[in-house]
Amino acid sequence: MARGIFILKRAFIFRTFLSFLLLLSTLKSEEYIFWARLETHDFMLDFNELNILPAMSQTSHPTLKQICVISLPSATNFTTDNNLRLDILNSKKDEIFNCFLSQQSRVSSWSELLNLNASNKTEIIIPPVRFVADFKAHYVIIYLISK
């Protein structure tokens, strides 16, 4: 009888420890939303909007797909400061844009010819995409969330 109680206590401690490890791993990675819109007119960038915001809610049981790894300049402690993480992601917007460009994007291009004057317009749109940024000491791993 005493041995059975000992085994139950040990299993409870083990489950608690695993839950604690799971909690620590989720604190290091956070969900964000990225969307972008770029427009060119005659092959010159006319409009550029790249946005990253933290997600207001977390996806339950997400399916993650690693899409890229972005290097960071120096080792930093990311476990406590969410604003620092967001600032770093915002400083790496161009690299994150390249990650999502091959995943989910829409490209529209049209040309106009009027009185021997040609004009070309191109628009690239990445609709809002949820992703997880897993910060490590010298790099961040970007995972695409698919439902």
Residue pairs with C-beta under 8 A, 6 or more apart in sequence:
27 79
28 78
28 79
28 134
28 135
29 132
29 133
29 134
29 135
29 143
30 54
30 55
30 82
30 85
30 132
30 133
31 54
31 55
31 58
31 59
31 62
31 130
31 131
31 132
31 145
32 52
32 53
32 54
32 55
32 86
32 89
32 130
32 131
32 132
32 133
33 51
33 52
33 53
33 54
33 55
33 128
33 129
33 130
33 131
34 50
34 51
34 52
34 96
34 100
34 126
34 128
34 129
34 131
35 51
35 126
35 127
35 128
35 129
36 49
36 50
36 51
36 97
36 100
36 124
36 125
36 126
37 47
37 49
37 123
37 124
37 125
37 126
38 45
38 47
38 48
38 49
38 123
38 124
39 45
39 46
39 47
39 48
39 121
39 122
39 123
39 124
40 46
40 120
40 121
40 122
40 123
41 119
41 120
41 121
42 119
42 120
43 120
43 122
50 93
50 94
50 96
50 97
52 86
52 89
52 90
52 93
52 96
54 82
54 86
55 130
59 130
59 145
59 147
62 130
62 132
62 145
62 146
62 147
63 145
63 146
63 147
64 132
64 143
64 144
64 145
64 146
65 143
65 144
65 146
66 141
66 142
66 143
66 144
67 99
67 100
67 103
67 131
67 142
67 143
67 144
68 95
68 96
68 98
68 99
68 141
68 142
69 139
69 140
69 141
69 142
70 92
70 95
70 96
70 99
70 139
70 140
70 142
71 138
71 139
72 88
72 138
72 139
72 140
74 138
75 137
75 138
76 84
76 88
76 137
78 84
78 85
78 135
85 133
85 135
88 135
88 140
89 96
89 133
89 140
92 140
96 142
97 126
99 142
100 126
100 129
100 131
100 144
101 124
101 126
103 129
103 144
104 126
104 127
104 129
105 124
105 125
105 126
106 124
106 125
106 126
106 127
107 122
107 123
107 124
107 125
108 122
108 123
108 125
109 120
109 121
109 122
109 123
110 120
110 121
111 118
111 119
111 120
111 121
112 118
112 119
112 120
112 121
113 119
129 144
129 145
130 144
130 145
131 142
131 143
131 144
131 145
132 142
132 143
132 145
133 140
133 141
133 142
133 143
134 140
134 141
134 143
